[in-house]
Amino acid sequence: MIEARIEARHANRTAPDEARLLGLLADCAGKMLGASDPTAMIDYLFEMVRDELLLDVYFHYRAEPDHLLALEASGGLSEAQKMAGARLQFGQAVCGMVARDRTPRVVAQVQGSDNPMTNFIRDVGLDSYACTPLLHGEVLLGTLGFGRRSGVPFTEIELRFLRTICSYVAVAKNRLLVEAEMLAAMKARDALDKAQRALIGSISRSGAEEEAATAAMLAHEMVQPLSAASNYIATVEMALRGTGGPDVLRQLARARAQISRSSQIVARTRALVERGEVDAEFVMAATLFEEARELFEAVWSGPSPQIDVEIEEGLGALIADRVQIGQVLANLLRNAAQALRATEGARILLSARAAEDGVEIAVADNGPGFPGGVMPERGRSTSGGQGIGLTVTRRILEAHETALELQRPATGGTRLRFVLAARETVA
């Protein structure tokens, strides 16, 4: 019965003209851009266009990590067919090729083909299939494909129409993803800010000198990641108003990461100050440097100095509290950048190399150096502040059974180093 209806529909077909498709496109665009459910949105779209374009099947795949596609929505398929196509790797079948190459593909006369790429859609009974990547900027959101079981190929007008529809779907999906991620990020940020204020208020009310110092350290250490999160969220807000860049999902992911980092800092700073404990783990120097640079760059304003990285080949994992040592490096990068504001050709070098008792981590710059050639005492600052950043740095390093050492290279500038234990060093 279904087959007879499909055959009758194709037999009575008249090719859609461009004017009718433009009107249909306007209707589709309005519905999609105002949708609140991406799956329902594409189902509705399919129902709107299937009779006009004689479509029998659609596949909507969502891009996932590790170069995988997951079938998020479909139409015209049996449950068994949905299960068979539930997951694809990039490069597998037509949709996987589209995801891998980020380029639309059209295949025709599938039932007479022995191309392995078309095995799945041939088993579904399709003879013509058009698949388009869903892209927003450089971000691949997934793929959307439409198929016919008849032997009628897609015309160029129909393909342009379907690809335009896919571009609207990508915009709508990106908007929904951004709105969901942004709401989650803002809720997490607000909850963290409330918890931080309650924690510091509770400690400060105790009146104990050491606990008051804990509150000061918490407040100081929270500033950078929370500022970074707020900066990323502000970028997204501008993008949603049409005044920012397209890469908002990545900005939101960074905001969530900084909020998570703030939560870890609260817990680990309390453990450090109250019990002298660090949460040590195996971590690579490259990971520490990358996270410290990201945190520094997110909150630094004004011209940024050139930051180079040198890691000795063959270094094994370090033993360190990843969050705390990352904060140390971010503090040192910030201090170096402040010292370099008036330096032409400002440059900072992050380096890691084998040392006799572990791995030496160093931050060197070509700035004027500390006044008098010595680091300030605890509670003093060279930038007019309270010196909490350097105090925090020293406290963290003491808990790691190491210390910050100042060196003055013969070529000028400042070099601050400390040594961390290492799991192994490969010769």
Summary of the structure (lengths in Angstrom):
residues: 427
radius of gyration: 29.0
end to end distance: 73.7
largest distance: 92.6
contacts: 1359
relative contact order: 0.07
helix: 53%
strand: 19%
